[in-house]
């Protein structure tokens, strides 16, 4: 049996793979099938991946800084 820490890391890794690969793949396949265009599906996939590549560092920074600092504007 794997220790709990390794199991949590594996689950987190699979979650990232699912969100960064499987979601855009399914979304682009759906758009391609609805639009009857393979090119539209490929463009959708690339657009989603580009958006994730740009936003993921920003989101990870926001999530990592989960501790909120007190607001100094209202305090004296």
N, C-alpha and C positions, 0 to 999 in steps of 0.2 A: 504494500500500500504506500501511496505517496503521502508525504506530510501535508498538512493543511495549507502551508504557505505555497508549496509548489502547485497544489491544486487550484488555489486562488489565482496564481499567476497564469496558469494554463487557461482558466476560464476567462480571465481578462484578455489574454492574447486571442482566444477564439472570438471574443466579443468584438475586438478591434478588427479582426479579419472579416467578420460578418458585416460590420458597419462600413468598412472601407472598400470591400470588394463585392460582397453579395448584394447589398442594397442598390448600389449603382447599376449592377448588372441586371437585376430584376426590373428596376425602373426603366432602364434603356430598352430592354426587351419588350416591356409593356408599351412604351411609347412607339417603338418600331413596329410592333404588331398593330396598334391602333391606327398609326399613320400610314401603314402599308409601305414603309420606307426603311431600308436597312441603314441608309446614310443618316436619317433622322435619329435612329437608335444609337448609332456610333457617336454622333454629335452630342446627344444627351448624356451618354456615358462620359465622354471627355469633359463636358461642362460640369457634371456632378463631381468628377474626380478633381478637376481644377479648383472648384469651390472648396472641397474638403482639404486640398493641399494648402490652400491659403488660410482657411479658417481654423484648422486643427491646431497649429501652434498658438493661436490666440485663445482658443477655448481651453487648451491645456494650461496655459498661464493663468487664466481666470479660475479654473478649477483648483490648481495647485495653491493659489493664494486664498484659499477658502476662509482664512481668518480675516474678519472684517476689522479694520482699524476704526477707532472712534472718530466721529466727525468733529474736527476742530473749529469749524465755522460757527457752531452754536455755543461752544463752551468758552468760558473766559478764564 
